[in-house]
Amino acid sequence: QMRLVESGGGLVQPGGSLTLSCAASGSVFYRQAMRWYRQAPGKGRELVAFISNAGGGYTNYANSVKGRFTISRDNAKNTIHLRMQSLNAEDTAVYYCQTTSSGTEYWGQGTQVTVSS
C-alpha cells in the first residue's frame, strides 16, 4: 500500500516557473518508477514525465514539455519533484503523481497549476 501526496501547485504567470513535489509513503519507494500526469479541463489525462526506480537514471518526457520540465527523485525523502519552467497557458491542469506496485496503481489527489496573467 502506498500513499501519494502532491504539493506545490498554484497560480503562475506565463513564462514563470513552479516546482511540484510528491511525497510517498512506504519503505519500497526506491523500487518504484514514478510518473507525473496532468489533466486539463475537458481533456483526458496526459503522461507528462517518467523517472525510473532506484537512482532514477532514466527519465522521459512528453514532447509538449520536453526541455521545459525536469523530473527528479530524492529516495532519502521518499519524494519526487517536477520542475516546470517557461510555463504557458497550455500547462494549466491538475497534476498527479502515480506509481504502480504489484499490479496496483496508486494516484495522489492532484495539485492545481494555473498559468495566467
C-alpha positions as CSV (number, residue, x, y, z in Angstrom):
1,Q,0.0,0.0,0.0
2,M,1.3,3.4,-1.0
3,R,0.0,6.9,-0.4
4,L,1.0,9.8,-2.6
5,V,0.5,13.4,-1.7
6,E,1.3,16.2,-4.2
7,S,2.1,19.8,-3.3
8,G,3.4,23.0,-4.8
9,G,0.7,23.9,-7.3
10,G,-0.6,27.4,-7.6
11,L,-1.1,30.4,-9.9
12,V,1.9,31.5,-12.0
13,Q,2.3,34.0,-14.8
14,P,3.2,32.9,-18.3
15,G,6.9,32.4,-18.6
16,G,7.2,31.6,-14.9
17,S,8.4,28.6,-13.0
18,L,7.0,26.2,-10.4
19,T,8.2,23.1,-8.7
20,L,5.8,20.3,-7.7
21,S,6.5,17.7,-5.1
22,C,5.0,14.3,-4.5
23,A,5.7,12.6,-1.1
24,A,5.2,8.9,-1.0
25,S,4.6,6.6,2.0
26,G,6.1,3.1,2.2
27,S,9.6,1.7,2.6
28,V,9.9,0.5,-1.0
29,F,9.8,3.9,-2.6
30,Y,13.3,3.5,-4.1
31,R,12.0,0.4,-6.1
32,Q,9.2,2.4,-7.7
33,A,9.3,4.0,-11.1
34,M,7.3,7.2,-10.8
35,R,5.2,9.3,-13.2
36,W,3.7,12.7,-13.4
37,Y,0.4,13.1,-15.2
38,R,-1.8,16.1,-15.9
39,Q,-5.4,16.7,-16.8
40,A,-6.5,19.9,-18.3
41,P,-10.2,21.0,-18.2
42,G,-12.2,19.0,-20.7
43,K,-9.3,16.8,-21.7
44,G,-8.0,13.3,-20.9
45,R,-5.2,12.6,-18.6
46,E,-1.7,13.0,-20.2
47,L,1.5,11.4,-19.1
48,V,4.0,14.3,-18.6
49,A,7.2,12.7,-17.2
50,F,8.6,9.4,-16.1
51,I,11.6,8.6,-13.8
52,S,13.0,5.1,-13.3
53,N,13.4,3.5,-9.9
54,A,16.4,3.4,-7.7
55,G,18.8,6.1,-8.9
56,G,16.4,7.5,-11.4
57,G,18.9,7.3,-14.1
58,Y,16.3,7.2,-16.9
59,T,13.8,9.9,-17.5
60,N,11.4,10.6,-20.3
61,Y,9.0,13.4,-21.1
62,A,6.0,14.3,-23.3
63,N,7.0,16.2,-26.3
64,S,4.9,19.1,-25.1
65,V,7.1,19.7,-22.0
66,K,10.5,18.4,-23.2
67,G,13.2,20.9,-22.5
68,R,11.0,22.8,-20.0
69,F,10.2,20.3,-17.3
70,T,12.6,18.2,-15.2
71,I,11.6,15.2,-13.1
72,S,13.8,14.2,-10.2
73,R,13.7,12.0,-7.1
74,D,15.1,12.0,-3.6
75,N,14.9,8.5,-2.3
76,A,16.1,9.5,1.2
77,K,12.9,11.7,1.5
78,N,10.6,9.4,-0.5
79,T,9.9,12.3,-2.8
80,I,9.8,13.2,-6.4
81,H,9.8,16.6,-7.9
82,L,8.7,18.2,-11.2
83,R,10.5,21.4,-12.0
84,M,8.5,23.3,-14.6
85,Q,9.9,26.3,-16.5
86,S,8.7,28.6,-19.2
87,L,5.1,27.8,-18.3
88,N,2.3,28.8,-20.7
89,A,-1.5,28.6,-20.6
90,E,-1.5,25.1,-22.1
91,D,0.2,23.8,-19.0
92,T,-2.8,24.7,-16.9
93,A,-4.1,21.4,-15.4
94,V,-4.3,19.3,-12.3
95,Y,-1.1,17.5,-11.9
96,Y,-0.9,14.0,-10.4
97,C,1.9,11.7,-9.4
98,Q,1.4,8.0,-10.0
99,T,3.2,4.7,-9.5
100,T,2.3,1.0,-9.9
101,S,3.3,-1.6,-7.3
102,S,2.5,-5.3,-7.5
103,G,0.0,-4.6,-10.3
104,T,-1.9,-1.9,-8.3
105,E,-1.9,1.7,-9.5
106,Y,-1.6,4.5,-6.9
107,W,-2.5,8.1,-7.5
108,G,-2.3,11.2,-5.5
109,Q,-5.1,13.6,-5.1
110,G,-3.6,16.1,-7.5
111,T,-2.4,19.7,-7.3
112,Q,-3.8,22.5,-9.5
113,V,-1.4,24.5,-11.7
114,T,-2.9,27.6,-13.3
115,V,-0.9,29.7,-15.7
116,S,-2.4,33.1,-16.3
117,S,-1.6,36.7,-16.3
